[in-house]
Amino acid sequence: TAQQALAGPGLDEWAVLEALSALVDKSLVQVERSEPPRYRLLETTRRFAGMQLALHHETEPALQRHGQAMASLADQIERAFWSMGDRPWLTRHAPDYDDLQAAFDRACQQRDADIAARTGLALMRLDHLRSLNAPRRRRAEALHALLPDASQHAQACIWTCIASHGLIALDVVSRLEASGQAVAAWRRLGDRARLHFALGFHAAECARGGDFDAAERALAEVRTLEEPTWPPRQRAWTAAAHAGVAIHRGDAAGYRAACRDELSLAERGGAERTAAWARLKLADAALMAGDLEESIALGRIAVATLSQLDQPSNLGLALTNLCAAWILKGQDAP
């Protein structure tokens, strides 16, 4: 990534690597012995370097290359999300968050919809796994404003970002419309995997609005699109889509079955947070079915797991469900 961000006229990628190594040797750049290794500047060195960039009129080209490098990295992060377990994926990519956010913010200022959309998708994934909800509304609003300047691919990414979080509603567009737009955009582009993802959201939003015929049509297409060679996390999304429709139908049995499938596939794929979310939904399904003992037992497991994974918003939902089960049972929580 450093090579991609720094290489330019008169300095190829290997010269960048040599220069970086020389700066490390002089203790002007700090190196973290992680995998992959990461490089940092002390604040005083960073300020001096920024002044030198400005003095030589190189600030803008450097920032442009940085944005392109972050967009390429965001594409890698998105692809890796489906095939890697949570822990290795977060270990590798969570440290990229600030760089991605800086590239995203600058792209929004410059109305560069392509870089904003690609980095926005990666930030969405990182926020999702780290249970960060606060940045999402601002980011979704910024992306929506870029739609008039966006290519077809950027539009598809933008609509996916807006549609992908059930806890956020924008004043300018509903999640139902956003998910429908994402479905249409990925269908036009012929991207089977991303169409599968968008349809899962659309099915749930149709069911939330009471249009169960449209929800079932979307679910049927989700099943058709899924490929047996896909990673377990990706196939777990089919089960999650079924769960998202069943809960709005009030179908406790279907909700339970879908959550069990989601949990099994998530555990196989190392998707710990998806598995924890599936356990939470299983407790909710038991509560819906009136099986209070099972809801309490599953709820306790969900609370313990989500506490360990530092998932505050999902933990709040798990605690709410557990409290409801205790109240319906007519007992005080221990």
VEXSE-220774 format. One line per field, with one value per residue (C-alpha): residue in three letters; chain; x negated, y negated, z negated; residue number from 0. Coordinates in nm, 4 decimals. Example, Ala and Ser with C-alpha at 12.3 -4.5 7.8 and 13.67 -1.06 7.14 Angstrom:
! residues 2
res ALA/SER
chain A/A
xx -1.2300/-1.3670
yy 0.4500/0.1060
zz -0.7800/-0.7140
n 0/1
***
This chain:
! residues 334
res THR/ALA/GLN/GLN/ALA/LEU/ALA/GLY/PRO/GLY/LEU/ASP/GLU/TRP/ALA/VAL/LEU/GLU/ALA/LEU/SER/ALA/LEU/VAL/ASP/LYS/SER/LEU/VAL/GLN/VAL/GLU/ARG/SER/GLU/PRO/PRO/ARG/TYR/ARG/LEU/LEU/GLU/THR/THR/ARG/ARG/PHE/ALA/GLY/MET/GLN/LEU/ALA/LEU/HIS/HIS/GLU/THR/GLU/PRO/ALA/LEU/GLN/ARG/HIS/GLY/GLN/ALA/MET/ALA/SER/LEU/ALA/ASP/GLN/ILE/GLU/ARG/ALA/PHE/TRP/SER/MET/GLY/ASP/ARG/PRO/TRP/LEU/THR/ARG/HIS/ALA/PRO/ASP/TYR/ASP/ASP/LEU/GLN/ALA/ALA/PHE/ASP/ARG/ALA/CYS/GLN/GLN/ARG/ASP/ALA/ASP/ILE/ALA/ALA/ARG/THR/GLY/LEU/ALA/LEU/MET/ARG/LEU/ASP/HIS/LEU/ARG/SER/LEU/ASN/ALA/PRO/ARG/ARG/ARG/ARG/ALA/GLU/ALA/LEU/HIS/ALA/LEU/LEU/PRO/ASP/ALA/SER/GLN/HIS/ALA/GLN/ALA/CYS/ILE/TRP/THR/CYS/ILE/ALA/SER/HIS/GLY/LEU/ILE/ALA/LEU/ASP/VAL/VAL/SER/ARG/LEU/GLU/ALA/SER/GLY/GLN/ALA/VAL/ALA/ALA/TRP/ARG/ARG/LEU/GLY/ASP/ARG/ALA/ARG/LEU/HIS/PHE/ALA/LEU/GLY/PHE/HIS/ALA/ALA/GLU/CYS/ALA/ARG/GLY/GLY/ASP/PHE/ASP/ALA/ALA/GLU/ARG/ALA/LEU/ALA/GLU/VAL/ARG/THR/LEU/GLU/GLU/PRO/THR/TRP/PRO/PRO/ARG/GLN/ARG/ALA/TRP/THR/ALA/ALA/ALA/HIS/ALA/GLY/VAL/ALA/ILE/HIS/ARG/GLY/ASP/ALA/ALA/GLY/TYR/ARG/ALA/ALA/CYS/ARG/ASP/GLU/LEU/SER/LEU/ALA/GLU/ARG/GLY/GLY/ALA/GLU/ARG/THR/ALA/ALA/TRP/ALA/ARG/LEU/LYS/LEU/ALA/ASP/ALA/ALA/LEU/MET/ALA/GLY/ASP/LEU/GLU/GLU/SER/ILE/ALA/LEU/GLY/ARG/ILE/ALA/VAL/ALA/THR/LEU/SER/GLN/LEU/ASP/GLN/PRO/SER/ASN/LEU/GLY/LEU/ALA/LEU/THR/ASN/LEU/CYS/ALA/ALA/TRP/ILE/LEU/LYS/GLY/GLN/ASP/ALA/PRO
chain A/A/A/A/A/A/A/A/A/A/A/A/A/A/A/A/A/A/A/A/A/A/A/A/A/A/A/A/A/A/A/A/A/A/A/A/A/A/A/A/A/A/A/A/A/A/A/A/A/A/A/A/A/A/A/A/A/A/A/A/A/A/A/A/A/A/A/A/A/A/A/A/A/A/A/A/A/A/A/A/A/A/A/A/A/A/A/A/A/A/A/A/A/A/A/A/A/A/A/A/A/A/A/A/A/A/A/A/A/A/A/A/A/A/A/A/A/A/A/A/A/A/A/A/A/A/A/A/A/A/A/A/A/A/A/A/A/A/A/A/A/A/A/A/A/A/A/A/A/A/A/A/A/A/A/A/A/A/A/A/A/A/A/A/A/A/A/A/A/A/A/A/A/A/A/A/A/A/A/A/A/A/A/A/A/A/A/A/A/A/A/A/A/A/A/A/A/A/A/A/A/A/A/A/A/A/A/A/A/A/A/A/A/A/A/A/A/A/A/A/A/A/A/A/A/A/A/A/A/A/A/A/A/A/A/A/A/A/A/A/A/A/A/A/A/A/A/A/A/A/A/A/A/A/A/A/A/A/A/A/A/A/A/A/A/A/A/A/A/A/A/A/A/A/A/A/A/A/A/A/A/A/A/A/A/A/A/A/A/A/A/A/A/A/A/A/A/A/A/A/A/A/A/A/A/A/A/A/A/A/A/A/A/A/A/A/A/A/A/A/A/A/A/A/A/A/A/A/A/A/A/A/A/A
xx 0.0000/-0.2846/-0.4410/-0.1139/-0.0546/-0.4066/-0.5250/-0.5167/-0.7290/-1.0954/-1.0219/-0.9076/-0.7668/-1.1056/-1.2694/-0.9876/-1.0718/-1.4411/-1.3606/-1.1229/-1.3874/-1.6428/-1.4040/-1.3473/-1.7236/-1.7517/-1.4640/-1.2638/-0.9921/-0.8752/-0.8004/-0.5557/-0.6550/-0.3043/-0.1912/-0.1835/-0.4321/-0.3003/-0.4898/-0.4256/-0.5625/-0.6085/-0.3903/-0.6840/-0.8195/-0.4732/-0.4364/-0.7779/-0.7013/-0.3687/-0.5469/-0.7924/-0.5081/-0.3433/-0.6739/-0.7298/-0.3643/-0.3292/-0.0470/0.2388/0.0760/-0.0234/0.3315/0.4723/0.2397/0.3311/0.7004/0.6426/0.4315/0.7022/0.9700/0.7624/0.7103/1.0851/1.1532/0.9173/1.0838/1.4283/1.3167/1.1389/1.4418/1.6312/1.3466/1.1614/1.2671/1.3427/1.0248/0.7664/0.9691/0.9929/0.6294/0.5213/0.7596/0.8844/0.5578/0.6495/0.9622/0.8187/0.6508/0.9726/1.1736/0.9315/0.9538/1.3343/1.3657/1.1384/1.3216/1.6515/1.5018/1.3698/1.6958/1.4975/1.7840/1.5742/1.3197/1.5879/1.8088/1.5287/1.3764/1.7288/1.8023/1.4866/1.5648/1.9166/1.7720/1.5333/1.8093/2.0340/1.7828/1.6809/2.0447/1.9838/2.3087/2.2318/2.0390/2.2877/2.5576/2.3106/2.1342/2.4600/2.5776/2.2449/2.2626/2.6230/2.5217/2.2669/2.5161/2.5523/2.1750/2.1440/2.0749/2.3006/2.0577/2.0225/2.4015/2.4361/2.1833/2.3513/2.6987/2.5563/2.3967/2.7229/2.9372/2.7092/2.7886/3.1313/3.0658/3.0258/3.2977/3.2225/3.4713/3.4080/3.4606/3.6106/3.4184/3.6745/3.5979/3.2232/3.2231/3.4342/3.1926/2.8970/3.0650/3.1325/2.7776/2.6008/2.8398/2.7422/2.3744/2.4194/2.2445/2.3977/2.2433/2.3319/2.6803/2.7232/2.6193/2.8505/3.1471/3.1126/3.1640/3.4445/3.6324/3.6225/3.7302/4.0228/4.1313/4.0894/4.3348/4.5823/4.5246/4.4663/4.5145/4.2248/4.0214/4.0731/3.9755/3.6546/3.5837/3.6381/3.3786/3.1385/3.1605/3.1117/2.8049/2.6215/2.3400/2.2211/1.8587/1.9103/1.7458/1.9631/2.0038/2.1436/2.3880/2.4880/2.6286/2.8999/3.0101/2.9940/3.2242/3.4736/3.4588/3.5162/3.8399/3.9621/3.9409/4.1735/4.4125/4.4315/4.3113/4.1317/4.0538/3.9107/3.7193/3.5638/3.4677/3.3058/3.1101/2.9810/2.8573/2.6983/2.5265/2.3883/2.2452/2.1068/1.9231/1.7756/1.6525/1.4983/1.7536/1.7763/1.9867/2.2333/2.2585/2.3215/2.5908/2.7499/2.7550/2.9242/3.1862/3.2354/3.3189/3.5592/3.7213/3.7697/3.9308/4.1592/4.2576/4.3320/4.0490/3.9321/3.6877/3.4996/3.5121/3.3537/3.0878/2.9988/3.0194/2.7625/2.5249/2.5819/2.5165/2.1954/2.0679/2.1509/1.9876/1.6634/1.6777/1.7328/2.0622/2.2488/2.5514/2.6167/2.5548/2.8280/3.0700/2.9728/3.0293/3.3667/3.4770/3.3536/3.5423/3.8585/3.8296/3.7901/4.0875/4.3095/4.2018/4.3058/3.9709/3.6994/3.3697/3.1003
yy 0.0000/-0.2378/-0.1623/-0.2313/-0.5549/-0.6923/-0.5763/-0.8447/-1.0150/-0.9534/-0.7130/-0.3608/-0.1124/0.0471/-0.2910/-0.3680/-0.0525/-0.1444/-0.4984/-0.3678/-0.1260/-0.4084/-0.6253/-0.3377/-0.2948/-0.6657/-0.6344/-0.8930/-0.6331/-0.3949/-0.0360/0.1907/0.5563/0.6747/0.8841/0.7032/0.4521/0.0990/-0.2276/-0.5418/-0.8937/-1.0789/-1.3916/-1.6312/-1.4369/-1.4232/-1.8019/-1.8578/-1.6149/-1.7902/-2.1237/-1.9794/-1.8444/-2.1864/-2.3645/-2.1496/-2.1653/-1.7881/-1.7765/-1.7339/-1.4588/-1.2723/-1.2872/-1.1720/-0.8693/-0.7989/-0.7969/-0.5559/-0.3298/-0.3246/-0.2446/0.0510/0.1643/0.1298/0.3684/0.6228/0.5785/0.6388/0.9576/1.0899/1.0289/1.3288/1.5802/1.4867/1.5377/1.2307/1.2349/1.2543/1.0112/0.7523/0.8016/0.7326/0.4526/0.2685/0.0633/-0.0661/-0.2390/-0.5897/-0.5858/-0.4672/-0.7327/-1.0061/-0.8942/-0.8757/-1.2259/-1.3771/-1.1974/-1.3398/-1.6901/-1.6453/-1.4776/-1.1727/-0.9230/-0.6236/-0.6467/-0.7458/-0.4494/-0.1917/-0.3121/-0.3555/0.0152/0.1183/-0.1199/0.0247/0.3747/0.2585/0.0699/0.3753/0.6141/0.3625/0.2709/-0.0986/-0.2737/-0.6403/-0.7107/-0.5386/-0.8027/-1.0793/-0.8519/-0.7377/-1.0970/-1.1993/-0.9089/-0.9820/-1.3360/-1.1936/-0.9833/-1.2424/-1.2221/-0.8435/-0.5772/-0.2695/-0.0761/-0.3603/-0.3980/-0.0269/-0.0550/-0.3677/-0.2134/0.0961/-0.1158/-0.3008/0.0145/0.2302/0.1175/0.1676/-0.0800/-0.3792/-0.5592/-0.8629/-1.1440/-1.1531/-0.7850/-0.4760/-0.1524/0.0202/-0.2152/-0.1956/0.1855/0.1895/-0.0502/0.1675/0.4764/0.3006/0.1619/0.4931/0.6686/0.4247/0.4863/0.8651/0.9055/1.2266/1.2174/0.8566/0.9014/1.1910/0.9588/0.6740/0.9072/1.0291/0.6745/0.6124/0.9258/0.8172/0.4610/0.5842/0.8074/0.5211/0.3207/0.6106/0.6950/1.0656/1.1596/0.9331/1.0655/1.4261/1.3415/1.1825/1.4839/1.7236/1.5343/1.5326/1.9135/1.9370/1.7145/1.8941/2.1186/2.4253/2.3207/1.9907/1.9523/2.0414/1.6762/1.5906/1.8822/1.7838/1.4670/1.6742/1.8040/1.4517/1.3290/1.6049/1.5053/1.1403/1.2293/1.4876/1.2477/0.9988/1.2756/1.3859/1.7296/1.8508/2.1961/2.0578/1.7934/2.0589/2.2867/2.0030/1.8850/2.2367/2.2583/1.9139/2.0094/2.3346/2.1707/1.8715/2.0998/2.2978/1.9766/1.8299/1.5465/1.5073/1.1941/1.3331/1.6440/1.4324/1.2389/1.5692/1.6840/1.3599/1.4163/1.7766/1.6473/1.3995/1.6791/1.8883/1.5862/1.5451/1.9123/1.8773/2.1114/1.8999/2.1497/2.1839/1.8094/1.7471/2.0153/1.8902/1.5288/1.5863/1.7389/1.4486/1.1901/1.3630/1.3977/1.0418/0.9048/1.0831/0.9611/0.5946/0.5612/0.2921/0.2355/0.6074/0.6668/0.4147/0.6104/0.9385/0.7917/0.6523/0.9952/1.1613/0.9112/0.9716/1.3478/1.3062/1.0679/1.3052/1.5868/1.3752/1.3913/1.1446/1.1833/1.3327
zz 0.0000/-0.0798/0.2574/0.4370/0.2480/0.2959/0.6361/0.9036/1.1679/1.0919/0.8045/0.8873/0.6350/0.5550/0.5065/0.2615/0.0669/0.0545/-0.0595/-0.3271/-0.4552/-0.4692/-0.6716/-0.9145/-0.9513/-1.0385/-1.2906/-1.0969/-1.0305/-1.3017/-1.2029/-1.3838/-1.3607/-1.2794/-0.9850/-0.7536/-0.9015/-0.9469/-0.9322/-1.1353/-1.1652/-1.4910/-1.4962/-1.4643/-1.1652/-1.0111/-1.0360/-0.8813/-0.5970/-0.5337/-0.5126/-0.2602/-0.0470/-0.0438/0.0260/0.3356/0.4495/0.4036/0.1479/0.3939/0.6050/0.2877/0.1514/0.4846/0.4877/0.1261/0.2174/0.5053/0.2835/0.0173/0.2761/0.3995/0.0416/-0.0226/0.2660/0.1077/-0.2310/-0.0800/0.0971/-0.2125/-0.4346/-0.3017/-0.3137/-0.6352/-0.9961/-1.2062/-1.4137/-1.1320/-0.9201/-1.1962/-1.2991/-0.9431/-0.8479/-1.1583/-1.1657/-0.8161/-0.9487/-0.9936/-0.6518/-0.4876/-0.6715/-0.5663/-0.2032/-0.2293/-0.3767/-0.1168/0.1665/0.0413/0.0321/0.3867/0.5017/0.6105/0.5910/0.6966/0.4137/0.1615/0.2548/0.2457/-0.0817/-0.2212/-0.1675/-0.3532/-0.6401/-0.6543/-0.6991/-0.9713/-1.1529/-1.1327/-1.2894/-1.5557/-1.6337/-1.5599/-1.4669/-1.5292/-1.2019/-0.9739/-0.9378/-0.8525/-0.6051/-0.4431/-0.4044/-0.2494/-0.0042/0.0919/0.1867/0.4334/0.6335/0.9163/0.9792/0.9445/1.2047/1.2154/0.9969/0.7481/0.7336/0.6561/0.3721/0.2366/0.2327/0.0617/-0.2112/-0.2735/-0.2768/-0.4866/-0.8387/-0.9907/-1.2743/-1.0423/-0.8488/-0.6351/-0.5873/-0.2132/-0.1317/-0.2940/-0.3461/-0.1246/0.1627/0.0988/0.0990/0.4154/0.5838/0.4760/0.6214/0.9516/0.9714/0.9085/1.1467/1.4218/1.3492/1.3444/1.0075/0.8715/0.5229/0.4530/0.5966/0.3505/0.0644/0.1701/0.2192/-0.1401/-0.2663/-0.0189/-0.1244/-0.4898/-0.4085/-0.1960/-0.4853/-0.7338/-0.5225/-0.5008/-0.1319/-0.1862/0.1801/0.2790/-0.0153/0.0951/0.4533/0.3285/0.1052/0.3933/0.5969/0.3008/0.2915/0.6689/0.6668/0.3855/0.5071/0.3118/0.3573/0.1752/-0.1684/-0.4701/-0.5751/-0.2334/-0.2419/-0.5953/-0.4405/-0.2697/-0.6095/-0.7537/-0.4758/-0.5606/-0.9271/-0.8350/-0.6558/-0.9079/-1.2027/-1.0313/-0.9334/-1.2943/-1.1805/-1.4936/-1.3531/-1.0293/-1.2234/-1.4471/-1.1576/-0.9639/-1.2684/-1.3337/-0.9734/-1.0026/-1.3293/-1.1877/-0.8758/-1.0675/-1.3107/-1.0218/-0.8610/-1.1767/-1.1701/-1.5477/-1.5467/-1.2940/-1.5094/-1.8196/-1.6328/-1.5269/-1.8918/-1.9890/-1.7190/-1.8329/-2.1807/-2.0189/-1.8140/-2.1292/-2.2955/-1.9939/-2.0207/-2.3912/-2.4921/-2.7838/-2.9335/-2.6057/-2.5451/-2.8859/-2.8371/-2.4882/-2.6017/-2.8737/-2.6206/-2.3811/-2.6542/-2.7650/-2.4068/-2.3009/-2.6160/-2.5279/-2.1676/-2.2657/-2.0775/-2.2768/-2.0511/-2.0001/-2.3703/-2.4457/-2.2261/-2.3932/-2.7400/-2.6329/-2.5086/-2.8262/-3.0420/-2.8383/-2.8890/-3.2660/-3.2820/-3.0865/-3.3143/-3.6123/-3.7820/-3.8719/-3.6880/-3.9113
n 0/1/2/3/4/5/6/7/8/9/10/11/12/13/14/15/16/17/18/19/20/21/22/23/24/25/26/27/28/29/30/31/32/33/34/35/36/37/38/39/40/41/42/43/44/45/46/47/48/49/50/51/52/53/54/55/56/57/58/59/60/61/62/63/64/65/66/67/68/69/70/71/72/73/74/75/76/77/78/79/80/81/82/83/84/85/86/87/88/89/90/91/92/93/94/95/96/97/98/99/100/101/102/103/104/105/106/107/108/109/110/111/112/113/114/115/116/117/118/119/120/121/122/123/124/125/126/127/128/129/130/131/132/133/134/135/136/137/138/139/140/141/142/143/144/145/146/147/148/149/150/151/152/153/154/155/156/157/158/159/160/161/162/163/164/165/166/167/168/169/170/171/172/173/174/175/176/177/178/179/180/181/182/183/184/185/186/187/188/189/190/191/192/193/194/195/196/197/198/199/200/201/202/203/204/205/206/207/208/209/210/211/212/213/214/215/216/217/218/219/220/221/222/223/224/225/226/227/228/229/230/231/232/233/234/235/236/237/238/239/240/241/242/243/244/245/246/247/248/249/250/251/252/253/254/255/256/257/258/259/260/261/262/263/264/265/266/267/268/269/270/271/272/273/274/275/276/277/278/279/280/281/282/283/284/285/286/287/288/289/290/291/292/293/294/295/296/297/298/299/300/301/302/303/304/305/306/307/308/309/310/311/312/313/314/315/316/317/318/319/320/321/322/323/324/325/326/327/328/329/330/331/332/333
***
